[in-house]
Amino acid sequence: MSLPDKDSGTIAVVLQRLDTELLPSMLELRKKVDSGERLSDWDIYYLKQALARAKDASLQPLIERHPEYRSLVGGLFSLYGQVVDRALENECRAAQAGR
C-alpha cells in the first residue's frame, strides 16, 4: 500500500471517529461546563484520554503531510481548552461557595 493510500485510509478512520465519537462527546462536555456543572471523575478521565490520543506521535507526521487538516486539529485543541478552562472556573466557583 502506497503512502497516499495508507494516509487516505487513516484519515478516513480518524475523521469517522471524530464525527461519531470525539466531537459529540466534547460538545456534550462543553455544554455541561457552560451550564455551570462540574466534571465528574469519568469526564476528567475522558478528557485526559482524548488529549493523549490527539497528541499521539503517529498522527503528527500525517498532519504534516496533510496541512489541510491543521485548522481542524487546531479547532479540536481549542475546544478541549475551552472545556478545561470552563471546568476550572466551575471548580473554583464551587470551592469558593464551599468556604
C-alpha positions in Angstrom: 0.0 0.0 0.0 1.5 3.4 -1.0 1.8 6.2 1.5 -1.1 8.3 -0.1 -3.4 5.2 0.0 -2.4 4.5 3.6 -2.9 8.2 4.6 -6.3 8.2 2.9 -7.4 5.2 5.0 -6.0 6.6 8.2 -7.6 10.0 7.6 -11.0 8.3 6.8 -10.9 6.4 10.1 -9.8 9.4 12.2 -12.5 11.6 10.6 -15.2 9.0 11.2 -14.2 8.6 14.9 -14.1 12.4 15.2 -17.6 12.6 13.8 -19.2 9.8 15.7 -17.3 9.7 19.0 -15.0 12.6 19.9 -16.8 15.7 18.7 -20.2 14.7 20.1 -18.6 13.9 23.5 -16.6 17.0 23.6 -19.6 19.1 22.7 -21.6 17.5 25.5 -18.8 18.3 28.0 -18.7 21.9 26.8 -22.5 22.1 27.2 -22.1 20.7 30.7 -19.4 23.1 31.8 -21.1 26.0 30.1 -24.2 25.4 32.2 -22.0 25.6 35.3 -21.7 22.0 36.1 -18.6 20.3 37.4 -16.9 17.5 35.6 -17.2 14.0 37.0 -14.1 11.8 37.5 -15.2 9.9 34.4 -15.4 13.2 32.4 -11.9 14.1 33.5 -10.6 10.7 32.6 -12.2 11.0 29.2 -10.6 14.4 28.6 -7.2 13.1 29.5 -7.6 10.1 27.2 -8.8 12.4 24.4 -5.8 14.7 24.8 -3.4 11.7 24.8 -5.0 10.4 21.6 -4.8 13.8 20.0 -1.2 14.2 20.9 -0.4 10.7 19.5 3.0 11.0 17.9 1.9 8.8 15.0 -0.6 11.4 13.9 1.9 14.3 13.8 3.6 13.2 10.6 0.2 12.6 9.0 -0.8 16.2 9.8 2.5 17.5 8.4 1.9 15.6 5.1 -1.7 17.0 5.0 -1.7 20.6 6.2 -5.3 21.0 5.0 -6.3 19.3 8.3 -4.3 21.7 10.6 -7.2 24.0 11.2 -9.4 21.0 12.1 -6.8 19.8 14.6 -6.4 23.4 16.0 -10.1 23.6 16.4 -10.2 20.4 18.4 -7.4 21.6 20.7 -9.3 24.9 21.1 -12.5 23.1 22.1 -10.5 21.0 24.6 -9.1 24.2 26.0 -12.5 25.8 26.3 -13.9 22.8 28.2 -10.9 22.6 30.5 -10.9 26.4 31.2 -14.6 26.5 31.9 -14.3 23.4 34.1 -11.6 25.1 36.2 -13.8 28.2 36.6 -16.6 25.9 37.8 -14.4 24.2 40.3 -13.1 27.5 41.6 -16.6 28.8 42.0 -17.7 25.6 43.8 -14.7 25.8 46.1 -15.5 29.5 47.0 -19.1 28.6 47.6 -18.0 25.8 50.0 -16.0 28.1 52.2 
